């Protein structure tokens, strides 16, 4: 894959040097503790979740086999359809909102001026608070009797939806701005000089140089955003409890309610398995798109 | 290193031409851009207003809070709310969080540095497969496995302990850590390994005398990333602990809501206090923190 993508500019000398010597090739045993630990606490639970989705379990005693009951219930559950719609909607809107702002801010912040450095330092501050703290902050600021707006924002479907999108963006845009800033600083300056000599204006340079050069950065950042928005659990739990009604009950929240509120852990596991499938598909897509799997230096070919 | 082969002369040349005043169109970054400036000021307002409102409200008397607009400064500023929070076990929560973060960082470093070294330096089928496994792991949301983990934690007799938070948090911090570390490790050139091999160094010695010193940047990013994961973690503490003993900050904040009820100023004071330690770290180590994270999305 790397050959198709990178062409002759990367990896060119690699096969030769690899054959030439084996200096610094550690034994795979060094990796074993890490792999085992990860397998036990992250991969085994995934498999176990799938198994538990075929059982009945209320959290006490041992899970009892239940056949396909949970899956049958899940696939005929209206809440699943609604939850999927909300999850996808939230992901797409969050992605668009965060990408536009962090791309613009990141490219702007990549300039070396002092005022930009100072503002960037302030822009980063929201990222220092935990999701819980940020959700509580906006819970207070959106309180109709106390906060800024004095309207029941969280009581309406669109208000609650937009509040979650905004709060997620407020928290994570600083991080993605930083990613874009790093990406923009790696764009060789010669490209802009050449374009300026050709008479390309600032807008033209942005669309013809900056955007295409940030393609890989956008993929990384975008995937992190999409995966991240699957975990807006705290925000939903604190801001809306899935409400009004079940209008903001994203998949993780549906899982939490089924498991830790209704003690129907078999059903919760079926929802969780659904999440695993979605996440795995996403990460496979990421590996394909970003070329992470190609194992090449991030600096080669620069 | 390969990026040193960049046409450097052109770069120095550009610096001198840019200094020359008003020579044709200036470089894009060197001319004022009013539109971008305005945009950044708007975002500044979006960032600052909630933070300002948080501070101002946390200094408001509780009886003034009802019907109050959070943007209005308090008429009689008070520290009572901070007092209330500090007398509600805040120190204990903070200590637990620091312990948990230290544990997560330790586990992640000890496991991920050798693992990334193997992933980058060996080309066996197995190490490739292991690396791909971690790539897949990047996308697994913790929510998806919290039910089976709950069962496992209970069977391991770890329920309601700090370890119940630390172990899974560390496991879920591993994929991105491996990604960051392999990124830095790939930049260590073949020649350096060869030079050390000529000196008769073992791979363990290379790990400690070449790999670790050369990947300091990546390691500090991973330290920050893992610590933030532990600092922000909410779901694992919520589900794997129950009593006051192992309670961490995020869960403590969440519980303050039911404890303080409508006392919004006290809730906001607790939010301010929970952010303060990280904010101090940010002031002291801003360069390392920001510089490290900036590399995540590099090319």
Interface residues (C-beta under 8 A of the other chain):
Chain A: X17 X18 X21 X23 X24 X25 X26 X27 X28 X30 X31 X33 X34 X35 X37 X38 X39 X40 X41 X42 X43 X44 X45 X46 X48 X49 X51 X52 X57 X59 X63 X101 X104 X105 X108 X110 X111 X112 X113 X116 X119 X121 X122 X123 X124 X125 X126 X128 X129 X130 X131 X132 X133 X136 X137 X138 X139 X140 X141 X143 X145 X146 X147 X148 X150 X170 X175 X176 X178 X179 X180 X181 X182 X183 X185 X186 X188 X189 X190 X192 X193 X196 X197 X199 X201 X202 X205 X206 X216 X217 X220 X221 X223 X224 X227 X230 X231 X233 X234 X238 X251 X252 X255 X256 X259 X260 X265 X268 X269 X272 X273 X275 X276 X279 X280 X282 X283 X284 X286 X287 X292 X293 X295 X296 X297 X298 X299 X300 X301 X302
Chain B: X1 X2 X3 X6 X7 X10 X11 X14 X24 X25 X26 X27 X28 X29 X31 X33 X36 X39 X40 X43 X44 X46 X47 X48 X49 X50 X51 X53 X54 X57 X65 X66 X67 X68 X69 X70 X71 X107 X110 X111 X112 X114 X115 X117 X118 X119 X120 X121 X122 X123 X124 X126 X127 X128 X130 X131 X132 X133 X134 X135 X136 X137 X138 X139 X140 X141 X142 X143 X144 X145 X146 X147 X148 X149 X150 X151 X152 X167 X168 X170 X171 X172 X174 X175 X178 X179 X182 X183 X186 X187 X190 X193 X194 X196 X197 X203 X204 X206 X207 X210 X231 X232 X234 X235 X239 X249 X250 X251 X253 X254 X257 X264 X267 X268 X270 X271 X274 X275 X278 X279 X282 X286 X290 X293 X294 X295 X296 X297 X298 X299
